[in-house]
Amino acid sequence: MQILFVFVPRYETGGHYWFVVFPRVILAVLSSQILLIAYLFTQEYYRQGFVLIPLPIALFMFFRYCTRNYEPQ
């Protein structure tokens, strides 16, 4: 006997679309970080530009970690 009625609509993907969206979001954030660093160097704010250089590297390492551990095989 089923006590609780559970309705699962047809448009539920179960999170499969996340694997399409996540790389695009990471690419957008990475490109904005690189553009910000380039802008800081063109405006002669060298210290701020050098401080932000590890940020895209850390983001890329986070992307690799997520894809390695959470994407289906």
C-alpha positions, -999 to 999 in steps of 0.1 A, spaced: 0 0 0 14 34 -10 7 61 15 24 90 -2 17 100 -38 48 110 -56 45 127 -89 76 130 -111 70 152 -142 85 143 -175 106 174 -177 127 164 -147 162 157 -159 177 147 -125 205 172 -128 218 160 -162 217 196 -176 242 207 -149 270 190 -168 263 212 -197 259 245 -178 288 241 -154 317 243 -179 301 273 -196 298 291 -162 334 283 -154 345 296 -189 326 328 -183 341 334 -149 376 325 -162 373 349 -191 361 377 -169 390 372 -145 415 373 -174 399 404 -188 401 421 -153 438 412 -150 445 426 -185 425 458 -177 445 463 -145 478 459 -163 467 484 -190 458 509 -163 492 504 -147 478 488 -115 506 462 -115 503 451 -79 466 443 -81 472 425 -114 500 403 -100 479 395 -69 450 382 -91 471 360 -113 467 329 -91 429 333 -93 424 318 -128 448 290 -119 428 281 -88 395 283 -107 409 259 -134 421 235 -106 386 236 -91 370 229 -125 393 199 -129 385 186 -94 347 189 -100 348 172 -134 370 144 -122 349 137 -91 313 145 -101 309 138 -138 295 104 -147 319 80 -162 
